Amino acid sequence: MNNELLQKWLKAGDTTVSNVLLAHYNEVGLNTEQLVLVLQLKSFIDAGNDFPDTDIISKRMQITSSDVFKLIHELINKKLLVIETGKNQDGKTRDSYRLDLLWNKLTLVISQRENQQRVEKQHLSEQELFQLFEAEFGRPLSPIEMQTIGMWLDDDHYAIELIELALREAVLNQVYNLKYVDRILLNWERKNIRTKDQVEKEGNRRRQSSSKAQSVSSKEPTTKVPLHNWLNNNENP
């Protein structure tokens, strides 16, 4: 590349296009031709010309000026482009193209998609939770049992992880019913236990208390520390 061509290339500048726009332009209501117009407008705006002549755009896009006008009005009707009228430093009235509405709508689309993915992931986790109960109980859940688990999630707002931990406690105690799991969850709620770390700390505290109680009488033979009976309401928080 000769020096003159290189200087011309550098002088033309660069236009940065987000991959988010390229990946989701259909979702904000753009067709391919409208996308090309948006890119053309952005290139002019980035170069400091926020109201380029439609004849120049038509030559770039190889379409007529009337087609450019038509595309511009389509973008305005879709609320993806606005033409703002203001005054320059000399007090003269001038127009400018603004793409803020497009960027706002694109942001909204991405946010909605992320929320949908979170909902789908949550739904998948709930399905896995039901399957975990059925696997541990060795039988299908009854409609009432499924409703109970659903109430834990929707009404009591227990985290799925917390319900899984309560199920594990029940299985360790070889109790396979939701009443026992519910009692565990209620016990944790009274103690404001809502995370895995808090459950582990509570378990360590309980084991230490049991060990101290056993060490009071050194004459008695060492016995295995019994698992906690969650149906016993006599434990102090």
N, C-alpha and C positions, 0 to 999 in steps of 0.2 A: 504494500500500500504506500503510494507516494505521500509526501508531506502535505501537499495541498488537500488531497482527499482526506487524510487523517485529521487535519484541522477542521475541515467541514463536518466530519463525523463527530468530533468532540464538541463542536459548536452547536450541533443539533440537540445535544443533551440526551437524557435518558428518562423514560417513564416507568415507574415501578408499578406493577400490577399485582395485587394480592391474589394468592392462590385461592383464598376464600371466595373471592368474586368469581373466578373461573370455575370453581367447583359447584357453586350454588346460584349462578345467575338465573337459571330456569326457575328456581324456587321463589325468587323475588319478582318474577313476571317478565323477565327479559327473554327475547328470542335472540338468535345468533346475530342478526343484522343490527338489532338494537344494542347488543353488547359491543359490537364493533364501533358504533357511534359513541357509546360511552367511553370507550378507550381512546377514540380520537379526541373527544372533548377533554378528557383528562390530560392527554398529552399537551394540548394547547394551554390548559389551565396551569399545568406544571411549568410550562415555559413562560408564564406570565401574561398570557393572552386568554382572559376569561370570557371573551365573547368573539370567537373566531368567525370569519366570513363563511357563509354556507357554501359559496362557490369553491373555496379551498377544500372544505370537507368533502364536497361532492367529487372533486378530482381525486382525492385520496382514496375514497371508497368506490370509485368508478360507478357512481350513480348520479342521477340528476339532482339539481338543487331543490326541485319540488319534492323529490323523494326524501331528501334530508329534512326539509320542513315537516313532512309527514311523520318521519321518525321522531323528530323533536316533540311534536304535539302528542304522539303516542306516549312518550316518556312523561310528559307533563300530565296527561290524563291518568296515567298509572301512578301519579304522585311519586315519581322517581327523579324528577328534574324540575327545577324552578328557574324562572328568569327574574332576577332582581333588578330593580331600577333604583339608581342612586346618583349621587353627584361626585365628580372627581375633585381634585384639589383646585381646579380653576372654576368650580361651581357649575360645570356643564353636566347635563344629564347623560348618564350612560347605563347600558344594560350589562348584565353578567350572568353566565350560567352557573348554577350551584347544584352540586350532586349530593348535598348533605342528606336529603331524604332517602336516596338510594343507600347510602352507608348506614343510616338508621334502620332501614328495613332489613338490610343484610344482617345487621347485628341482632335484630329481633328474630329473624329466621334461625340463626345459629343458636340463640338462646332457647328457642322453642324446641329445636332438635335435641339439644343437650338435655332439656327437661324430659323430653319423650324417652330418650335413652335411659335416663335415671329411673323413670317410671317402669320401663320394660325390664331393667335390671332388677328393680325392687320386686316386680311381679315374679320374675324368674326365681329370685331368692325365696319368696313366699312359697312357690311351688316346691322348691327344694326342701323347705322347712317341713311342709306336709309329708313329703316323701321320707324325710328323716324320722319323723314320728312313726310312720308306718313301718319303717325298717326296724326301729328299736322295739316297737310293740309287737312286731311279728304278725301284723294283721292290718287290714284297711281301716282307716278312720271312719267313724260313724258321722252322719251329717251334723249331729249335735257337737261332736268333738271338733269337727272342722269349723263350726261356727264359734266355738270357744276360742280356738287359736286365732280366728279372725278378729274376735273382740279384743284379744290381747294386743294385736297389732293396731287396730283401728281406733278402739275406744280407750284402752289403757296406754297406748303408745309405747309398749315395750319394744326395745330393739330386738331384731331377729337374733343377733348374737347372744343377747341376754336370755332369750327363750331357749336357745340351743344349750346354753350352760345349765339352765334349770333342768332341762331334759337329761343332761348328762348326770347331774346330781341324783335325779330320780332313778336312773338306770344303775348307778353305783350302789344305790340302796335297794336295788331289785324291786322297785315299785313301778308298775307300768300302767299308770292312769293319770289323767289330766288333773284330777283333784290334788294329787300330790305335787305336781308341777306348779299348779296355781298357788299352792301354799308356799312353795319356795319363792315364787315371784313376789307374793305379798310380803313375805318376810324381808326380802331384799328391798322392797319399796319402803317399808317402815324404817329401814336403816339407810335409806337414800343411796342404795347400791344400784348403779345403772350401767357400769362398764365392766369389761373383762378384768381389768386391773383391780377394780374394787372388789370383785368377786374373789379373786386370788388372795388379796390382802385379808378379806374376811375369813377365807378358808385357813390361811396361816394362823390368824388369831385364834380361831376355834381349836385348831390342832395344838397350839401352844397351851391353851387353857386346859385341854384334856390331858396333856402330858404333865402339867403341874399338878393336876388333881390326882394323877396316878402316883406321882413321886412323893405324896404326903406320907403314905405308909410304905416304907421300904421293906417291911417284913413280908408283905404280900408278894406272890410271884408276879412277874411281869406278864401283863395280858395285852392282847391286841386292842388298839384304840378303836372303839366302835364308830361306825359311820353316824353322822348327825341325823337324827330323826326330825324331819321338818314338820311332822304333824304334832310335835310337842310344842305347845305355846308357852312353856315356862321359861324359855331362855330370855335373858335380858338383852335389849338391843346393845 
